[in-house]
Amino acid sequence: MNRRRLALVAGLLALAVGVAVAASPGLLGLAVDRALVTALGVVTLLVAVRQVAARRGVDTEAAVTPTPEHRVPTPPPGEDLRDSLGGFLSSGRLPYNQAVRGLRAAAVEVLAQYEGLSETEAERRVEAGTWTDDGYAAAYLGGEAAPDPPSPGILRRAVAGGVPKHRKVRHTVSAIAERAGLEPRSEGDTAGPPEEPPESFSDSPFSVTRERATRTADGEGAATQGGDDPPRGAEDDGAGTVTVARAARATNRWQGVGAVAFVGIAAGVLASEPAALLAGAAGIGFAAYARATPLEPGVSDSDDGTAAEGLSVDRSLDPAEPDPGVAVAVTVAVTNERDRPVPDLRVVDGVPEALSVAEGSPRHGTALQAGECATFEYEVRATRGRHTFGPAAVIAKDLSGGVEETRLVGPETTMACRPTLRATTEPVPLRQRAARFAGRVETDTAGAGLEFYATREYRPGDALSRVDWNRRARTGELSTVEFRSEQAATVMVVVDARPQSYAAPAPDTPHALDRGVEAAGRLYGSLTATGNQVGVAAFPSVTGWLAPGAGEEHERRVRELLTTHPDLSPAPGEDPMTVAAGRSRLRRRLSAGTQVLFVSPLCDGRGADLARWLDEYGYPVTVLSPDPTADRTAGHRLARVARGLRLRELRGRGVPVIDWAADESVDAALARSNRREGP
């Protein structure tokens, strides 16, 4: 028996004797003076006051588990209204108290683009308030005094905010969107604040957000949060198990129970009430319970509380290399390898940042006997990329919950999900400029091909298969059929990998970069199937470049680039890439006559500027733009208007733009574009 338990037993025996004496002073044959009893009560009361003073300022230290159920948030453009307002001015982000400036600029640009007005005439209409039928919006931008818009109701006002100025802004944004021809989407305008992203867990004992373990090049294990320095206590047993140990610590869950007990004892002694003494004794019993149950097993018996081995976590994936969209079953097994039980064990698996849980839960709570193993399962939906499941977050507690230990235990498990390169069901619309090889780019000259172009007089040497024998039978004249010449193109599929591409219209939906990478694989498969030379690049990446080519080896390299390149990571990175340097580097790498398929959501002006700049330098550009915008708030709607203006401007400059809605496939977007551009 250690000293701690010996002192506890002695204290309980002393308490029992004191209660017996207080309840029956003559029980032990001792004459107890009243003054001595009063002094004992006062001392006990002072001890209680000291306990209360020690309790003040002490917070509960229970561990907070991470929440890996949802992927890293990728909010839609316009999450902050100030950014949307600044997009219409060269000054950038606009303070909210200058909202009128940004909204006036937006209204003027919409009138000029969609109604063909000059900038001067558009400004005059905005000042006069004749640009819209909404009187609140007209007065707000025209500077006239107007009554406040009607309140949306008490409940909605409490949730969405009922400040009159905010309601005027929403009325104005809706009027601008209406002039731009944008209809409200099915989810409507909730007019409420955007959903807050999940809180960071930097204050939790695990000290990470969506924490994961990574392995360095020399085989050392480390748990990281985007940096290179492992947290203190990271260890690798050489068998693929990474453990981050944290010594046991008190949760202060039972802090203050002793004070309550001493107050009861003091009251019983001073008032000579046995019932109060018994209540205090019960409190002492609770305090003794909290101190008498040591943590098992995760802490050794040493006085410094050094963590010891004792738990192992294994994980299996089925399938380990799924196709995009496939449900992956994750099975986690937790084993107690010590000879003592674990009375309270909580496990949260390390789901990768870019994956979300589709079914089940990555959390599990249990108690394990010595040598016992517990398993739990959940499913994630596979998305493109290489995903690493990190160590599981483990919290072990004693029976009372007064002492706990937090650790990261378990191996890394990697899942590779490669994008499909199957051809699209619709032809990819390329422009006519092409190289001199047979392929699928139609020209205005006769040559080798399949589509009828014209007929001419027969010339000696013409192939008999090209003689128009029907005309020969009908008129007796010989003529030769010519077909439309088809030439192969050299194409670069450039994916916009800037931070602005990590945007999605709703939580747990694919963001624009994921959709762009998926489209890049489909475009590559379709173009190479028709004899074109195709390359893939990430903009403005330094290393994300694969020159145009064809063949099985080239296809393998394309799949690897789209799956594993860090600049095309499914989760947002921390280091922004330089756009100006990337633009110059891209132009140096492009050969003359190369066509560019630029896949970009066009969430800001820089994406549209790149497409226009490449086209001006002689590289025929076609833009495929996955739409990540939403319609829930005024900021979202204004960002949607700004994106529509960019698409319209590019089309006005002769750059084809395929607007790819969030609720349709890339095949449907291509089909709609082909119908619009067709005869």
C-alpha positions in Angstrom: 0.0 0.0 0.0 1.5 3.3 -1.0 1.7 6.4 1.2 -1.3 8.1 -0.6 -3.7 5.2 0.3 -2.2 4.9 3.8 -3.0 8.5 4.5 -6.4 8.1 3.1 -7.2 5.2 5.4 -5.9 7.0 8.4 -8.0 10.0 7.6 -11.2 7.9 7.3 -10.5 6.2 10.6 -10.0 9.5 12.3 -13.2 10.8 10.8 -15.1 7.7 12.1 -13.7 8.2 15.6 -14.6 11.9 15.5 -18.1 11.2 14.4 -18.6 8.6 17.1 -17.2 11.0 19.8 -19.4 13.9 18.6 -22.5 11.7 18.5 -21.9 10.2 21.9 -19.3 12.0 24.0 -19.2 9.3 26.7 -18.8 6.4 24.2 -15.0 6.1 24.8 -15.2 7.1 28.4 -13.7 10.5 27.7 -15.0 13.8 29.0 -15.0 16.2 26.1 -15.2 19.8 27.0 -17.6 22.0 25.1 -14.9 24.5 24.3 -12.8 21.8 22.7 -15.7 20.7 20.6 -16.4 24.3 19.5 -12.7 24.8 18.7 -12.8 21.6 16.6 -15.8 22.9 14.7 -14.2 26.3 14.0 -11.0 24.7 12.8 -13.1 22.4 10.5 -15.0 25.5 9.2 -11.7 27.3 8.5 -10.5 24.2 6.5 -13.8 24.4 4.5 -13.2 28.1 3.8 -9.7 27.3 2.6 -11.1 24.6 0.3 -13.6 27.0 -1.2 -10.9 29.6 -1.8 -8.7 27.0 -3.5 -11.7 26.0 -5.7 -12.1 29.6 -7.0 -10.5 30.1 -10.4 -10.0 26.4 -11.0 -11.7 25.2 -14.2 -12.6 21.7 -15.2 -9.8 20.3 -17.3 -11.6 17.5 -19.1 -10.3 16.8 -22.6 -12.2 18.0 -25.7 -12.3 15.5 -28.5 -11.8 16.6 -32.1 -14.8 16.4 -34.6 -13.6 14.6 -37.7 -17.1 13.8 -39.1 -17.0 16.7 -41.6 -14.3 17.7 -44.1 -12.5 21.0 -43.8 -14.9 23.9 -44.5 -14.8 25.3 -48.1 -17.4 28.1 -48.0 -18.8 29.6 -51.1 -17.6 33.0 -52.5 -19.1 36.0 -50.7 -19.0 34.5 -47.2 -18.0 38.0 -46.1 -20.1 40.8 -47.7 -17.1 43.2 -47.5 -15.1 41.0 -49.9 -18.0 40.9 -52.3 -18.4 44.6 -52.2 -14.7 45.2 -52.7 -14.8 43.0 -55.8 -16.5 45.8 -57.8 -13.9 48.4 -56.8 -10.1 48.5 -57.2 -9.7 49.2 -53.5 -10.3 45.6 -52.7 -12.0 44.7 -49.4 -14.6 47.4 -48.6 -15.6 48.2 -45.0 -19.3 47.6 -44.3 -19.9 51.3 -43.5 -19.1 52.0 -47.1 -21.5 49.5 -48.5 -23.3 52.1 -50.7 -20.1 52.7 -52.7 -19.7 49.0 -53.6 -23.4 48.5 -54.3 -23.5 51.5 -56.6 -20.5 50.2 -58.5 -22.2 46.8 -58.8 -25.4 48.3 -60.1 -23.6 50.5 -62.6 -21.6 47.6 -63.9 -24.7 45.3 -64.2 -26.6 48.0 -66.1 -23.7 48.6 -68.5 -23.1 44.9 -69.1 -26.6 43.5 -69.3 -28.5 46.5 -70.7 -25.9 48.0 -73.0 -25.9 51.4 -71.2 -22.9 53.7 -71.1 -21.3 54.1 -67.7 -22.5 57.7 -67.5 -26.1 56.8 -68.3 -26.0 53.9 -65.8 -24.7 56.2 -63.1 -27.5 58.7 -63.9 -30.2 56.1 -63.6 -28.8 54.9 -60.3 -28.6 58.4 -58.9 -32.2 59.1 -60.1 -33.5 55.8 -58.7 -35.0 54.7 -62.0 -32.9 51.6 -62.4 -35.2 49.3 -60.3 -38.8 49.0 -59.2 -37.7 48.3 -55.6 -38.2 51.6 -53.9 -36.0 50.7 -50.9 -33.1 49.8 -53.2 -33.6 52.9 -55.4 -33.6 55.2 -52.4 -30.7 53.5 -50.7 -28.4 54.0 -53.7 -29.9 57.3 -54.7 -29.3 58.9 -51.3 -32.9 59.7 -50.7 -34.6 59.3 -47.3 -37.0 56.3 -47.4 -38.9 54.3 -44.8 -37.2 51.1 -43.5 -38.1 47.9 -45.2 -40.7 45.8 -43.3 -39.3 43.6 -40.6 -39.2 39.9 -41.5 -40.9 39.0 -38.2 -39.8 38.7 -34.6 -38.4 35.1 -34.9 -36.6 35.6 -38.2 -35.4 39.0 -37.0 -33.8 37.4 -33.9 -32.1 34.8 -36.0 -31.2 36.7 -39.2 -30.7 40.2 -37.8 -33.3 42.9 -38.2 -31.2 46.1 -38.5 -32.9 48.4 -41.1 -29.6 49.1 -42.8 -29.0 45.4 -43.3 -32.5 44.9 -44.8 -31.8 47.8 -47.2 -28.6 46.1 -48.3 -30.5 42.8 -48.9 -33.2 44.6 -50.9 -30.5 46.3 -53.0 -28.5 43.1 -53.7 -31.7 41.3 -54.7 -32.6 44.2 -57.1 -29.1 44.0 -58.6 -29.3 40.2 -59.1 -32.7 40.7 -60.7 -31.3 43.2 -63.2 -28.5 40.6 -64.0 -31.1 38.0 -64.7 -30.2 35.7 -61.8 -33.2 33.9 -60.4 -33.1 32.9 -56.7 -32.1 29.3 -56.3 -34.2 26.6 -54.6 -32.7 27.1 -51.2 -33.8 30.8 -51.3 -32.2 33.7 -49.5 -32.3 33.0 -45.8 -31.0 36.5 -45.2 -29.2 35.1 -42.2 -25.5 35.0 -41.2 -23.4 32.3 -42.9 -22.9 29.1 -41.0 -19.8 29.3 -38.8 -17.1 26.9 -39.6 -16.3 24.3 -37.0 -14.3 25.6 -34.0 -10.6 25.0 -33.9 -9.4 22.5 -31.3 -6.2 24.3 -30.6 -7.2 24.7 -27.0 -7.9 21.0 -26.5 -5.3 18.6 -25.1 -4.6 17.4 -28.6 -3.6 20.9 -29.7 -4.7 20.4 -33.3 -7.5 20.9 -35.8 -8.5 17.7 -37.6 -5.2 16.3 -36.2 -3.3 13.8 -38.2 0.0 12.0 -38.0 2.6 12.2 -40.8 5.8 10.2 -41.3 9.0 11.9 -42.2 11.4 10.8 -44.9 13.7 9.0 -42.5 10.9 6.9 -41.0 10.4 9.0 -37.8 6.8 9.4 -36.7 5.4 12.8 -36.0 2.0 14.3 -35.4 1.8 17.6 -37.2 -0.4 20.6 -37.9 0.9 21.8 -41.1 4.4 22.2 -39.7 7.6 20.1 -39.5 8.1 20.1 -35.7 6.5 17.1 -33.9 4.7 17.7 -30.6 6.5 16.9 -27.5 6.3 13.2 -26.6 5.9 11.9 -30.1 7.3 8.4 -30.4 7.5 5.7 -33.0 7.9 2.1 -32.0 9.3 1.2 -35.4 6.3 -0.9 -36.3 4.2 1.9 -37.8 2.5 2.9 -34.5 2.8 6.6 -33.7 2.0 7.5 -30.1 1.8 11.0 -28.6 1.7 10.6 -24.8 0.5 13.1 -22.3 1.0 12.4 -18.6 -2.1 11.9 -16.5 -3.6 15.0 -15.1 -6.5 15.9 -12.7 -9.7 17.0 -14.4 -10.8 18.9 -11.2 -14.1 17.2 -11.6 -14.4 16.5 -7.9 -12.9 19.8 -6.8 -15.0 21.3 -4.0 -16.5 18.1 -2.7 -14.1 18.2 0.3 -15.2 21.8 1.1 -18.9 20.7 1.2 -18.0 17.8 3.4 -16.1 20.0 5.9 -18.9 22.5 6.0 -21.3 19.7 7.0 -18.9 18.4 9.6 -18.4 21.9 11.1 -22.1 22.6 11.2 -22.7 19.2 12.9 -20.0 19.8 15.5 -21.0 23.4 16.4 -24.7 22.6 16.4 -24.3 19.1 18.0 -26.4 17.6 15.2 -25.4 14.0 14.3 -27.4 14.2 11.0 -25.2 17.0 9.8 -22.1 15.0 10.8 -23.3 12.1 8.8 -23.9 14.3 5.8 -20.4 15.6 6.0 -19.1 12.0 6.4 -20.9 11.1 3.1 -19.1 14.0 1.4 -15.8 12.8 2.7 -16.7 9.4 1.2 -17.1 11.0 -2.3 -13.8 12.8 -1.9 -12.1 9.6 -0.9 -13.6 7.8 -3.9 -12.2 10.4 -6.2 -8.7 10.0 -4.8 -8.7 6.3 -4.3 -9.2 5.2 -7.9 -6.0 5.6 -9.9 -5.9 5.7 -13.7 -5.6 2.3 -15.3 -3.8 1.4 -17.4 -2.3 4.4 -19.3 -0.1 5.6 -16.4 2.6 3.8 -14.7 2.9 3.6 -10.9 5.7 6.1 -10.9 5.2 9.3 -8.9 5.9 11.5 -12.0 2.9 10.0 -13.9 5.0 9.0 -16.9 2.9 7.4 -19.7 3.3 3.7 -20.4 2.4 1.5 -23.2 -0.7 -0.5 -23.0 -3.2 0.3 -25.8 -2.9 -0.5 -29.5 -5.1 0.6 -32.4 -5.4 -1.1 -35.8 -7.3 0.1 -38.8 -8.4 -1.6 -42.1 -10.0 -0.1 -45.2 -12.3 -1.9 -47.7 -11.5 -1.1 -50.5 -8.0 0.4 -50.0 -7.9 2.0 -53.5 -11.5 3.0 -54.3 -12.8 4.9 -57.2 -14.2 8.4 -56.6 -17.6 8.3 -54.9 -17.3 4.8 -53.6 -18.2 4.1 -49.9 -15.2 2.9 -48.0 -15.7 0.8 -44.9 -13.3 1.7 -42.0 -12.8 -0.9 -39.3 -10.9 0.2 -36.1 -9.8 -2.3 -33.4 -8.7 -1.1 -30.0 -6.8 -3.6 -27.8 -5.9 -3.4 -24.1 -2.5 -5.1 -24.0 -1.9 -4.6 -20.2 -2.9 -6.9 -17.4 -5.3 -4.4 -15.8 -8.6 -3.1 -17.1 -9.3 0.3 -18.6 -12.4 1.5 -16.9 -13.3 4.4 -19.2 -11.9 4.6 -22.8 -12.9 7.0 -25.5 -11.5 6.8 -29.1 -11.9 9.2 -32.0 -10.4 8.0 -35.2 -8.2 10.3 -37.3 -10.3 10.8 -40.4 -8.4 12.7 -43.1 -9.3 16.4 -43.6 -10.7 16.0 -47.1 -13.1 13.2 -46.2 -16.4 13.3 -44.5 -18.2 10.4 -42.7 -21.1 9.1 -44.7 -22.4 6.5 -42.3 -21.7 5.4 -38.7 -19.4 7.3 -36.4 -15.6 7.5 -36.0 -16.1 7.8 -32.2 -16.3 4.9 -29.7 -16.6 4.7 -26.0 -16.0 1.5 -24.0 -14.3 -0.2 -21.0 -11.7 -2.9 -21.7 -10.7 -5.8 -19.6 -7.1 -7.0 -19.7 -6.4 -8.3 -23.1 -9.8 -7.4 -24.5 -10.3 -5.9 -27.9 -13.2 -3.7 -29.1 -14.0 -2.9 -32.7 -16.2 -0.3 -34.4 -16.9 0.6 -38.0 -17.9 3.6 -40.1 -18.0 4.6 -43.7 -16.4 7.5 -45.6 -17.1 8.6 -49.2 -14.0 8.4 -51.3 -12.9 11.6 -53.0 -10.0 12.2 -55.4 -6.5 12.3 -53.9 -4.2 10.4 -51.5 -5.7 10.5 -48.0 -3.9 9.6 -44.8 -5.8 8.4 -41.7 -3.8 9.6 -38.7 -3.5 8.1 -35.3 -6.7 7.8 -33.2 -7.3 10.3 -30.4 -7.6 8.3 -27.2 -8.8 9.5 -23.8 -8.4 7.1 -20.9 -10.0 8.0 -17.5 -10.2 6.4 -14.1 -13.4 5.2 -12.6 -14.3 8.5 -11.0 -13.3 10.6 -14.0 -11.0 12.6 -11.8 -7.8 11.7 -13.6 -7.4 11.3 -17.4 -4.7 10.9 -20.0 -4.8 11.9 -23.7 -2.8 10.2 -26.4 -2.6 9.7 -30.2 -2.3 6.0 -30.8 -2.2 3.9 -33.9 -0.7 3.6 -37.4 -1.1 5.8 -40.4 -3.3 4.3 -43.1 -3.1 5.7 -46.7 -6.0 5.5 -49.2 -5.4 6.4 -52.8 -8.4 7.5 -54.9 -7.4 8.2 -58.5 -9.6 10.2 -60.7 -11.1 8.5 -63.7 -9.8 9.3 -67.1 -12.7 7.9 -69.1 -13.9 10.0 -72.0 -16.8 12.3 -71.8 -20.0 11.4 -73.5 -20.0 14.7 -75.3 -17.3 16.1 -77.6 -15.0 18.7 -76.1 -15.4 22.0 -77.9 -12.0 23.1 -79.2 -11.3 26.1 -81.3 -10.3 25.6 -85.0 -6.6 26.5 -84.7 -4.7 23.2 -84.6 -1.6 21.3 -85.5 -1.1 19.4 -88.8 -2.0 15.9 -87.7 -5.2 13.9 -88.3 -7.6 14.3 -85.4 -11.0 15.7 -84.4 -10.6 19.5 -84.7 -12.7 20.5 -87.7 -11.4 23.0 -90.2 -12.6 24.9 -93.2 -10.4 23.0 -95.7 -10.9 19.8 -97.5 -8.8 16.8 -96.6 -8.9 13.5 -94.7 -12.0 13.2 -92.5 -15.5 11.7 -92.1 -17.8 14.7 -92.6 -18.9 15.6 -96.2 -17.4 18.9 -97.4 -17.8 19.3 -101.2 -17.5 17.6 -104.6 -15.2 18.4 -107.5 -14.4 17.0 -110.9 -12.6 13.7 -111.1 -8.8 13.9 -111.5 -6.6 11.0 -112.6 -5.1 9.4 -109.6 -8.1 10.0 -107.3 -9.0 7.0 -105.2 -11.9 4.9 -106.5 -13.4 4.8 -103.0 -13.9 8.6 -103.2 -15.7 8.6 -106.6 -19.4 9.7 -106.4 -20.8 6.6 -108.1 -24.4 7.7 -107.5 -23.8 10.8 -109.6 -22.0 8.7 -112.2 -25.0 6.4 -112.5 -27.4 9.4 -112.7 -25.5 11.8 -115.0 -22.7 9.7 -116.5 -20.1 12.2 -115.1 -17.2 11.3 -112.8 -16.8 13.4 -109.7 -14.8 13.1 -106.4 -16.2 13.5 -102.9 -14.1 15.6 -100.5 -14.5 15.5 -96.7 -13.9 18.1 -94.1 -10.3 18.1 -92.9 -9.8 17.1 -89.3 -6.5 17.9 -87.5 -5.2 17.0 -84.2 -4.7 19.6 -81.5 -2.0 20.2 -78.9 -4.0 20.9 -75.7 -3.0 21.9 -72.2 -5.7 21.4 -69.5 -4.9 24.0 -66.9 -6.6 23.7 -63.5 -6.9 26.8 -61.4 -5.4 25.6 -58.1 -5.4 28.9 -56.3 -7.0 29.1 -52.8 -10.1 30.7 -54.3 -10.9 27.4 -56.0 -11.5 25.8 -52.6 -15.1 27.0 -52.6 -18.3 25.0 -52.5 -22.0 26.0 -52.6 -22.9 23.9 -49.5 -21.1 22.0 -46.7 -19.9 18.5 -47.5 -20.2 19.0 -51.3 -17.3 18.9 -53.7 -15.4 22.2 -53.9 -14.5 23.8 -57.2 -11.0 22.4 -57.3 -12.1 18.8 -56.8 -14.7 19.2 -59.6 -12.0 20.8 -61.8 -9.5 17.9 -61.2 -12.3 15.4 -62.0 -13.1 17.3 -65.2 -9.4 17.5 -66.2 -9.2 13.7 -66.1 -12.4 13.4 -68.2 -11.2 16.0 -70.7 -7.9 14.2 -71.0 -9.5 10.9 -71.7 -11.8 12.3 -74.3 -9.2 14.3 -76.2 -6.5 11.6 -76.3 -9.1 9.1 -77.5 -9.5 11.2 -80.6 -5.8 11.5 -81.4 -4.9 14.8 -79.7 -1.7 15.5 -77.7 -2.8 16.6 -74.2 -1.0 17.9 -71.1 -2.1 18.8 -67.6 -1.0 21.7 -65.4 -1.9 23.2 -62.1 -1.9 27.0 -62.0 0.2 28.7 -60.6 2.2 25.7 -59.4 5.9 25.4 -60.0 6.1 21.6 -60.3 2.5 20.8 -61.3 3.2 20.5 -65.0 3.0 17.6 -67.5 3.7 18.5 -71.1 1.3 17.4 -73.9 1.7 13.7 -74.9 -0.2 10.5 -75.3 0.2 6.8 -74.6 -0.1 4.5 -71.6 2.9 5.8 -69.7 1.7 9.4 -70.2 -1.8 8.4 -69.0 -0.2 6.9 -65.8 1.7 10.1 -65.1 -1.4 12.2 -65.6 -3.3 10.0 -63.1 -0.5 10.3 -60.6 -0.3 14.1 -61.0 -4.0 14.5 -60.5 -4.0 12.2 -57.4 -0.9 13.1 -55.5 0.4 16.5 -56.4 0.4 18.7 -53.3 -0.8 21.8 -55.2 -3.9 19.8 -56.2 -4.5 18.6 -52.7 -8.2 18.0 -51.8 -7.7 20.1 -48.6 -6.6 23.8 -48.7 -2.9 24.4 -48.2 -1.2 27.0 -46.1 1.3 28.5 -48.6 -0.3 30.7 -51.2 1.3 30.5 -54.7 2.4 33.6 -56.6 0.0 34.3 -59.4 2.2 36.8 -61.4 5.2 34.4 -61.5 2.9 31.5 -62.3 1.5 33.3 -65.3 4.9 34.1 -66.8 6.1 30.5 -66.2 3.0 29.1 -67.9 3.5 31.2 -71.0 7.2 30.1 -71.3 6.1 26.5 -71.1 3.4 26.7 -73.7 4.4 26.0 -77.3 3.1 28.0 -80.2 -0.4 27.0 -81.3 -1.2 25.1 -78.1 -4.9 25.3 -77.1 -5.7 25.9 -73.5 -8.6 24.4 -71.6 -8.7 26.5 -68.5 -10.7 25.0 -65.6 -11.5 27.7 -63.1 -14.5 28.7 -61.0 -13.7 32.4 -61.8 -14.4 33.4 -58.2 -12.3 36.5 -58.6 -10.9 38.7 -61.4 -7.5 37.1 -61.6 -8.9 33.9 -63.1 -10.7 35.8 -65.9 -7.6 38.0 -66.4 -5.4 34.9 -67.0 -7.9 33.5 -69.6 -8.0 36.9 -71.4 -4.2 37.3 -71.2 -3.5 33.9 -72.7 -6.0 34.5 -75.5 -4.4 37.8 -76.3 -1.0 36.2 -76.6 -2.3 33.8 -79.3 -3.2 30.7 -77.3 -6.8 29.8 -78.1 -8.5 29.5 -74.7 -11.7 27.7 -73.7 -12.9 28.1 -70.1 -14.8 25.4 -68.2 -16.0 27.0 -65.0 -17.5 24.9 -62.2 -19.9 27.2 -60.3 -19.3 27.2 -56.5 -21.7 30.1 -55.7 -24.6 30.0 -53.3 -27.7 32.1 -52.7 -28.1 32.0 -49.0 -27.0 35.5 -48.0 -26.6 38.9 -49.6 -22.8 38.4 -49.8 -23.3 35.1 -51.6 -25.7 36.6 -54.1 -23.5 39.5 -54.8 -20.5 37.2 -55.5 -22.8 35.3 -57.9 -23.5 38.5 -59.7 -19.8 39.3 -60.0 -19.0 35.8 -61.4 -21.8 36.2 -64.0 -20.2 39.5 -65.1 -16.8 37.8 -65.6 -18.4 35.1 -67.7 -20.2 37.6 -69.8 -17.1 39.7 -70.3 -15.0 36.8 -71.4 -17.7 35.7 -73.9 -17.8 39.3 -75.2 -14.1 39.1 -76.0 -14.6 35.9 -78.0 -13.4 33.4 -75.3 -15.8 30.4 -75.1 -17.0 29.8 -71.5 -18.8 26.7 -70.3 -20.7 27.4 -67.1 -20.8 24.2 -65.2 -23.6 24.2 -62.5 -23.1 22.5 -59.2 -26.1 20.2 -59.7 -25.1 18.8 -63.1 -22.4 16.5 -64.5 -19.6 17.7 -66.7 -21.2 15.8 -69.6 -24.4 17.8 -69.2 -22.5 21.0 -69.1 -20.6 20.1 -72.4 -23.9 19.0 -74.0 -25.5 22.3 -73.1 -22.5 24.2 -74.5 -22.5 22.2 -77.7 -26.2 22.9 -78.3 -25.6 26.6 -77.8 -22.6 26.8 -80.1 -24.0 24.4 -82.7 -25.8 25.3 -85.9 
